[in-house]
């Protein structure tokens, strides 16, 4: 009975990861599309890089950019930085923000935060699919061996 519960729990976990992976992929894609739309339709402003978090982990590699909206308010936006990019603090960059909600902004030339989320979703989906495939193959081969005995 305990073995059955453990096996059921393992399958429930795999199912959860299989569902979470595509969900994150969709969420990331929606975020990327929203940022692309904002880039096309938003208000442009010049911002200044105020911080660069240069780490080996791609998910933590980002910049902070300060910019001023047309109402004179100061805002800060973060943007993901690719490993082949090497921004410097104090460098001017182009920021595009939502005229109705100036705190919602993107930095042109840098990745959308949705890219990382979609990547995590893709990895989760691939890992869960691989584990499911291995489990299925082991189950089928186990039944074949049991049938031969």
C-alpha positions in Angstrom: 0.0 0.0 0.0 2.9 2.4 0.9 4.6 1.6 -2.4 1.4 2.3 -4.3 1.0 5.7 -2.6 4.7 6.6 -3.3 4.2 5.7 -7.0 1.0 7.7 -7.2 2.8 10.6 -5.5 5.6 10.4 -8.0 3.2 10.4 -11.0 1.3 13.3 -9.4 4.5 15.3 -9.1 5.4 14.5 -12.8 2.0 15.6 -13.9 2.2 18.8 -11.9 5.6 19.6 -13.5 4.2 18.7 -17.0 1.4 21.2 -16.5 3.6 23.9 -14.9 6.2 23.8 -17.7 3.8 24.6 -20.5 2.1 27.2 -18.3 5.3 29.0 -17.7 6.1 28.8 -21.4 2.8 30.5 -22.2 3.2 33.1 -19.5 6.7 33.9 -20.7 5.5 34.2 -24.3 2.7 36.5 -23.2 5.2 38.7 -21.3 7.5 38.8 -24.3 4.6 39.8 -26.6 3.4 42.5 -24.2 7.0 43.9 -24.0 7.2 43.9 -27.8 3.9 45.7 -28.1 5.1 48.3 -25.5 8.3 48.8 -27.5 6.3 49.6 -30.6 3.6 51.8 -29.0 5.1 53.3 -25.8 6.7 56.7 -25.0 10.5 56.8 -25.5 12.8 58.3 -22.9 16.5 58.3 -22.3 17.5 56.5 -19.1 20.8 55.9 -17.4 22.1 52.5 -16.2 22.4 52.8 -12.4 23.3 49.2 -11.5 24.7 46.2 -13.3 24.4 42.8 -11.6 27.1 40.8 -13.4 26.8 37.2 -12.4 27.3 33.8 -14.0 23.6 32.9 -13.5 21.7 34.1 -16.5 18.5 34.6 -14.4 20.3 37.0 -12.1 22.2 39.0 -14.7 20.4 42.3 -15.0 20.6 46.1 -15.1 18.6 48.8 -13.3 17.8 51.9 -15.4 16.6 55.2 -14.0 14.4 57.3 -16.3 12.1 60.3 -16.1 8.5 60.2 -17.5 6.8 63.2 -19.2 5.1 64.1 -15.9 8.6 64.6 -14.3 8.4 61.5 -12.1 11.6 59.4 -11.7 11.2 55.6 -12.3 13.5 52.6 -12.2 13.1 49.6 -14.5 15.1 46.3 -14.5 16.1 44.4 -17.7 17.8 41.1 -18.2 21.3 41.1 -19.7 22.6 38.5 -22.1 26.1 37.1 -21.5 27.5 38.8 -24.6 26.4 42.2 -23.4 28.6 44.2 -21.1 26.8 47.4 -20.1 28.5 50.0 -18.0 26.9 52.0 -15.1 26.3 55.6 -16.3 25.6 54.6 -19.9 22.5 56.2 -21.5 20.0 53.7 -22.9 16.5 54.1 -24.5 13.6 53.2 -22.3 10.0 52.9 -23.6 7.2 53.2 -21.1 3.5 53.0 -21.0 2.1 56.6 -21.1 -0.8 55.6 -18.9 1.3 53.7 -16.4 4.9 55.1 -16.6 6.3 52.6 -14.2 5.7 49.8 -16.8 8.7 50.0 -19.1 11.2 48.1 -21.2 14.8 48.9 -22.0 15.4 48.6 -25.8 18.3 46.3 -26.7 17.9 44.1 -23.6 15.9 40.9 -23.0 12.4 40.8 -21.7 11.9 39.1 -18.3 9.6 36.7 -20.1 12.5 35.1 -21.9 13.8 33.6 -18.6 10.3 32.4 -17.6 9.7 30.8 -20.9 13.1 29.1 -20.7 12.4 27.6 -17.2 9.0 26.4 -18.6 10.8 24.7 -21.5 13.3 23.0 -19.3 10.6 21.8 -16.9 8.6 20.4 -19.8 11.6 18.6 -21.3 12.7 17.1 -18.0 9.1 15.9 -17.1 8.6 14.5 -20.5 11.9 12.6 -20.3 11.1 11.2 -16.9 7.7 10.2 -18.1 9.2 8.5 -21.1 11.7 6.6 -19.0 9.0 5.6 -16.6 6.8 4.3 -19.4 9.7 2.4 -21.0 10.6 0.8 -17.7 7.0 -0.1 -17.1 6.5 -1.7 -20.5 9.8 -3.6 -20.3 8.9 -4.8 -16.8 5.5 -6.2 -18.1 7.3 -7.9 -21.0 9.7 -9.6 -18.6 6.8 -10.6 -16.3 4.9 -12.0 -19.3 7.9 -14.2 -20.3 8.2 -15.8 -16.9 
